[in-house]
Amino acid sequence: MNKTVVKVGIADLNIIQSPDKIRTSGLGSCVGIVLYDLTKQVAGLAHIMLPDSSLTKQKNYNKYKYADTAIDILIDKLIEKDVRKFSIKAKIAGGAQMFQLNSATDVMRIGPRNVEAVTKILHMHRIPIVASDVGGNSGRTIEFDPISGNLKIRTVNKGEKLI
């Protein structure tokens, strides 16, 4: 069987089925959200940049860019693949604080705010976060395998780990 690694860009999302894997890189303050169902071996990944679309002034904004809109779209796409909502699990990574801050202004806490938003939205949908690797101040690349359920995380200057 041919395995493909489907790449997801920044402010983008996609769905895969085994034997394919799904990957995103450049997770600094962004959060990578993997929603999956191991019994169906289906997974989706969203690479969100910001917590809340209600702050955008644009009419035609990218819904994949925001936690509140991207997660809903990802859930809908999984359900289209015959995944039952109650069997969806989540793994998340990213949300780093990429800049040293002298002030505690909330606007610059993008990484922690992204993690808070993602956690809240998944909780609202009753989707359990099985594992996470968030925070810190290093960028990450993540790759998910829907067969094993492993999320491989490469952290800048810290090597690789599986969650």
Backbone torsions as a table, in degrees:
resi	resn	phi	psi	omega
1	MET	NA	137.0	177.9
2	ASN	-81.2	125.6	175.8
3	LYS	-99.8	134.3	175.9
4	THR	-117.8	142.3	170.6
5	VAL	-101.8	111.7	-179.7
6	VAL	-84.0	125.1	-178.9
7	LYS	-94.9	136.5	177.3
8	VAL	-112.0	126.4	-179.1
9	GLY	-81.3	-179.6	176.6
10	ILE	-69.5	136.1	-177.6
11	ALA	59.3	46.1	-177.3
12	ASP	-142.7	168.2	173.1
13	LEU	-153.5	162.4	179.2
14	ASN	-160.9	168.1	-179.1
15	ILE	-126.4	143.8	176.0
16	ILE	-135.9	164.7	174.1
17	GLN	-129.9	148.6	179.7
18	SER	-57.7	148.2	10.6
19	PRO	-88.3	6.0	-177.8
20	ASP	-66.7	157.0	172.5
21	LYS	-117.7	166.7	-178.5
22	ILE	-133.1	138.9	-172.3
23	ARG	-140.0	147.9	168.3
24	THR	-141.6	147.9	177.9
25	SER	-126.9	173.7	179.2
26	GLY	77.8	26.3	176.4
27	LEU	-81.8	97.9	172.8
28	GLY	-98.9	-100.5	174.7
29	SER	-76.8	-13.7	176.0
30	CYS	-66.7	159.7	176.6
31	VAL	-121.8	133.6	173.2
32	GLY	-96.0	124.0	-179.6
33	ILE	-112.8	119.9	175.6
34	VAL	-106.8	121.2	173.0
35	LEU	-111.7	133.9	-173.7
36	TYR	-152.1	161.7	173.0
37	ASP	-132.6	108.1	-176.0
38	LEU	-66.5	-32.3	-178.7
39	THR	-65.3	-35.3	177.9
40	LYS	-91.5	-11.0	-177.0
41	GLN	54.2	46.4	178.1
42	VAL	-120.8	141.2	177.8
43	ALA	-145.6	152.8	174.0
44	GLY	-130.1	150.9	179.4
45	LEU	-134.0	132.2	174.2
46	ALA	-119.4	138.0	177.8
47	HIS	-111.6	94.1	-174.7
48	ILE	-95.2	147.2	-178.1
49	MET	-102.8	-34.4	-172.7
50	LEU	-135.9	154.5	-173.6
51	PRO	-75.3	-31.7	-162.2
52	ASP	-144.4	116.4	-178.1
53	SER	-72.6	-16.2	-176.5
54	SER	-67.5	-14.4	-179.7
55	LEU	-86.5	-9.5	-178.4
56	THR	-77.1	144.6	179.4
57	LYS	-95.4	-9.4	-175.5
58	GLN	-79.4	145.5	176.0
59	LYS	-79.0	-45.2	-177.6
60	ASN	-104.9	69.5	-178.4
61	TYR	-88.7	163.2	178.8
62	ASN	-79.3	108.6	-177.3
63	LYS	-67.9	-17.4	179.5
64	TYR	-78.0	-11.3	-174.1
65	LYS	-80.6	-22.2	-170.3
66	TYR	-115.0	142.0	-179.5
67	ALA	-57.7	-44.6	-172.5
68	ASP	-68.0	-27.2	-179.5
69	THR	-99.6	-38.5	-175.6
70	ALA	-65.2	-40.2	-177.5
71	ILE	-64.7	-42.2	178.3
72	ASP	-60.8	-42.5	179.9
73	ILE	-64.5	-42.9	-179.8
74	LEU	-61.6	-43.7	178.3
75	ILE	-60.6	-45.6	179.5
76	ASP	-60.1	-41.9	-179.6
77	LYS	-65.5	-36.8	177.3
78	LEU	-67.3	-41.5	179.7
79	ILE	-63.3	-35.0	175.1
80	GLU	-62.1	-24.2	178.8
81	LYS	-92.9	21.8	178.2
82	ASP	69.2	20.3	174.4
83	VAL	-83.1	134.0	176.3
84	ARG	-85.4	134.5	-173.2
85	LYS	-55.2	-39.3	-176.8
86	PHE	-70.1	-11.2	179.4
87	SER	-99.4	1.6	-179.3
88	ILE	-77.5	134.6	173.8
89	LYS	-121.6	163.9	-176.6
90	ALA	-130.6	147.6	166.7
91	LYS	-132.1	139.1	-178.1
92	ILE	-131.7	152.1	178.0
93	ALA	-151.5	153.8	178.5
94	GLY	113.8	-146.9	178.0
95	GLY	69.0	31.7	179.9
96	ALA	-73.2	155.8	172.2
97	GLN	-94.4	100.2	-169.2
98	MET	-82.8	-13.7	-177.5
99	PHE	-125.0	140.5	174.0
100	GLN	-75.0	126.1	-175.2
101	LEU	-105.4	136.4	173.7
102	ASN	-91.0	-26.0	179.7
103	SER	-114.6	155.9	-178.0
104	ALA	-93.2	30.2	-178.8
105	THR	-63.0	132.9	-176.1
106	ASP	-64.8	-30.3	-176.1
107	VAL	-58.7	-36.3	-177.1
108	MET	-85.2	-8.0	179.3
109	ARG	-83.3	49.1	-172.5
110	ILE	-63.3	-45.4	-179.3
111	GLY	-57.1	-57.6	178.5
112	PRO	-59.5	-36.5	178.8
113	ARG	-67.7	-35.9	176.0
114	ASN	-62.5	-45.3	-179.5
115	VAL	-62.0	-44.8	179.0
116	GLU	-59.6	-45.0	-178.5
117	ALA	-63.9	-46.3	-179.2
118	VAL	-61.3	-46.0	-179.3
119	THR	-60.2	-44.3	-178.3
120	LYS	-64.3	-44.8	-177.0
121	ILE	-67.8	-41.9	178.4
122	LEU	-64.0	-39.4	177.6
123	HIS	-61.9	-42.1	177.9
124	MET	-59.8	-36.6	179.4
125	HIS	-84.2	-0.8	-177.0
126	ARG	58.6	38.9	176.2
127	ILE	-102.7	117.0	-177.5
128	PRO	-72.8	138.3	171.8
129	ILE	-88.8	107.3	-174.6
130	VAL	-76.3	-34.0	-179.0
131	ALA	-156.5	150.4	176.9
132	SER	-149.3	153.6	174.9
133	ASP	-138.8	90.7	-172.3
134	VAL	-128.3	164.0	176.8
135	GLY	85.1	-156.9	-175.8
136	GLY	74.2	-163.5	178.3
137	ASN	-138.4	28.6	177.7
138	SER	-118.2	147.7	176.5
139	GLY	-74.0	158.4	-177.6
140	ARG	-135.8	153.1	166.8
141	THR	-120.5	134.6	-179.5
142	ILE	-124.9	148.7	177.6
143	GLU	-141.5	128.5	-176.2
144	PHE	-112.1	137.8	177.4
145	ASP	-112.4	112.9	-176.2
146	PRO	-73.6	-6.3	177.0
147	ILE	-84.4	-50.1	-178.4
148	SER	-87.3	-24.1	-174.4
149	GLY	80.2	9.4	-179.5
150	ASN	-83.2	136.1	172.0
151	LEU	-108.2	113.1	178.9
152	LYS	-88.8	127.9	-177.5
153	ILE	-120.3	122.0	172.1
154	ARG	-104.8	117.7	-179.8
155	THR	-106.3	135.0	-179.3
156	VAL	-53.8	127.3	179.3
157	ASN	63.3	12.2	-178.7
158	LYS	-129.1	1.6	177.8
159	GLY	79.6	-158.4	-172.4
160	GLU	-116.5	150.7	170.7
161	LYS	-151.8	160.9	178.0
162	LEU	-111.2	137.2	170.6
163	ILE	-128.9	NA	NA
